[in-house]
Amino acid sequence: MAIKVIVAGFKGRMGSTAVDMVKSDEALELAALLDPFAEEKDLDGVPVFNDKEDLIGFDADVWVDFTMPKVAYENTRFAIENSFAPVVGTTGFTEEQIADLIALSSEKSLGGLIAPNFAIGAILLMEFAAKASQYFPDLEIIELHHDKKKDAPSGTAIKTAELIAQSRQSKVQGASDEEELMAGARGAEYDGFRIHSVRLPGLVAHQEVIFGAQGEGLTLRHDSYDRSSFMSGVNLGIKEVVKRDTLVYGLEKLL
């Protein structure tokens, strides 16, 4: 039996790409679409909703969310409370919110996934960067995204930084008397290293982790040139969360 999927934020670029992916997979069924700005009430036979409250009691298995950071937590909580296993690509969650959602999903024995990045290459970059930081503790992260992205740093950069902090022997780098002549010039500080955010038209999603050591350097980089790069991870997430009984943070937890 096909997995019934709701896509929230289907009018956006990631949401519309997710809709195409679901429609192309016979193991999945597009059950409903949600977007507060949608004017249509039906799209190729699939019902369209403007208010998530109208989906209470709806027959679906998975809630795919590519909406906005300011509603991501509320949407994910709503999905869990209504027994839709969430697969969330929207970023902007706090650590406290993620912990709260994991606890709620455990109470409901419902699987779920919050993933800052669904590209397999990005997941590998995180893992490689964490490993490299054990040997190259001096590093900086540069993340580059399209100019419509609302949050900075990106969820991917924050997740990468968290994994590095778990592996790296914490070390404050840079000159002890360093002075920013312009506020923000050195980027955001995290566990003694820096994260820089670039926002430009023409970009999609890109990240570098640059390591420096005496006489050598190492650069790890991942590029998503098209949003289709995320869809294999979204597809995997949909098919995995229905088998599980708690929400996880990070696609690597399902690989």
N, C-alpha and C positions, 0 to 999 in steps of 0.2 A: 504494500500500500504506500502511495506517495506521501511524502512529508509535506504537510500544509503550511505554507509560509506567508506571513504578513510582512510587507516591506514598508517601514516608516521612513518618511523623507524621500519618497520615490521621485519627486520632481527635481531633486538635486542630481549632480553629475555622478556621484557614487551610487546614489539610490537607483537611478535609471539604469546604470550598468548592472547593478544587482538584479533588477527586474529581468533584464535580458538573459542573465545567467540562469536564473530560476526557470524561466520559460523554456530554455534550451535543454534542460535536464529532465528526463522522463521520471527520475526518482523523486522529483520535487513538483509541488503544485502551488501555483500562485493563488493564494486564498483571498487576500485583501490588500488594498493599498491605502496608505495614510499620509496626508499632507495638509496642513492648515490652509495652504494657499491654492489647493486644487479646486478648479471650477467644475470639472466633469464629475459625474456621479458613477460612471462606469467606464472601464477601459478594456476593450476587447473581451467583454463578459465578466471582468473582475470588478467587484464593488470597490468604490473609492469613498473614503471617509475623511472628514475634516477634523473631527474631534475623537480622540482615543477613547473617550468614555462610551462612545457608540459601539465599541468592540468588546465591551463586557459581555461574557457569555458566548462570544463568537467561537466557531469551531476551527481552531488552528493549532499547530504544534510549536511553531518557531516564530519569534519576532526578530526580524532583521532591522537594525536601527542605524541609519545614516542621516541624522538630523542635525541638531546644533548643540554645542556644549552647554548652553544655558538650560536645555530641557532634557539632556541625556540621562541624568540621574532619575528624574521624575518618570521618564518613559520606561527606563529599565525596571524601576520598582513596580510600575503599573503592569508591565509584562509578567514579572514573576508572580505578583499577587493574583493575576488572572490565568496562571498556569501556561503562559507562552514562554518557552525556553528562549532567552534572549541571546542574540548574536550581534554584538554592538561594536561598530567601528567608529562611532562618534567619540571624540576625546574630550578632556576637560574634567575628568573625575578627580576628586581628592582621595587620598589614602583612606580617610574615614568613610567616605561614600562607598568605596570598593569593599571595604571590610563589612560595612552594613549590608550591602547587596549579597555578598558571599554568605553571611549569616542567615539572611532571609531565604536565600535559595536552598540552604541546607535544611531549614525548617520545613520548607515545602517539598524537599527531596526532588528538586528540579535542576536540571543541568543548565549551563549558560556559559557564555564567553564574552569578555570584554577584551578587545585586542587593539592596541594602539596602531598596529600595522598588520595587514593580512598578506603582504607579499612574503613569499618563502625566503627570498634573498635578503630581505630586511631582518627576518628572524635570525638567519645565519650570521649577518653582520653583527647583531647584538651578541650572539654566542662567541664569535671570534674576538670581538672587542673585549669582552669580559676576560677571555683567556689571555689575550695579549697584555692586558693591564697588570697581570701578575709579574710580567717581565719589564714592561714599560709603564711605570706609574705616572710619568709626566705626559699628559694628553689634553686635548681639547676636542669638543664636539661641535661640528657645524652642520646645522640642518637647513635645507633650502626647500621652500614650498611656493606654490602659486600665491598670487597676491590677494586672493579671496579668503584665505585661511584665517580664521578668527582668533585662534589661541597660539600663544608662543611662551615657552618652547613647545614644539610638537610633542604629542604623546609618545611617539617613537623615541625622541631624544631623551625624554624623561625616563622611559623604560630602560633605554640603553644605559643611562647614567646610574640607575638603580642597580642593574646587573654588574656594572663595573665597580661600583662602591662595595658590593658584596665580595668581589674577588681581589681587589686592589688593596695593597697596604696603604692606608690613607696618608696622603702627603700634601702639604700646602706647597704649591709650585709658584714660580715667578719671584721677582725681586721683592724683598721684604719691605723696601721703601717705595714700591710701585705707586704711582699716582695717576689717576684718570684725569686728563686735562679736559675731557668731555664726558659727562655722565653716561655710563652704559658702554663706553668704548671697549671694555674688556669682556662684555657679555655677562650672563648670569653665572653666579658661583654655585657650585654643587660639590660638596665633599672635597673641597680643595682644588677642583678643576673647573673649567669654564665651558659654558654652552652658548653658542651664537645662533641666532635665527635670521635667515634671509627670506624676504618675501618679494617675488618678482613675477610679472606676467610671463607666460611661456613655460614656467616650471610646473612640474606635477608634484613629485615627492622624492627628495634626495637627501642623503646623509653621509657625512664623512666623520671618521674618528681619526685624528692625527696624533701620532705618538712621536715623542722626541727623546733621544738619549745621546750620550757623548759620541759624536762622530757618526751618528746614523739616525734615520727616521723611518717610520712605518705609517702608511696611510691605508685605511680600509674605507671603501666607499660602495654605497648601493644606490642605484637609480631606478625609479619607476618612471618610464616614459609615457605610459598610458595606464588608465585606471583598470584596464583588463588584467593588469598584473596582480591585482588584489583578489580577483574572483576565485582563483583556486583555493585560497585560504578561506574565503567566505563559504564556499561550497563544502569544504572540509568541516568547518565549524558547524554548519547547519546539520550535517549528517552525524556529527559526534555528540552534540549537546543533547540530542534526544535519547542517547544511550546512558547519560550520566545523571548524577543526583546532586550536583552542586556546581556553582558558577566558578570559573577560573579566570584569572587575569593574565593574558598573554597567550598567543597562539602556540608558542613553544610547549605549553602544558598539554596540548592535544597531539603533538607530533610524536 
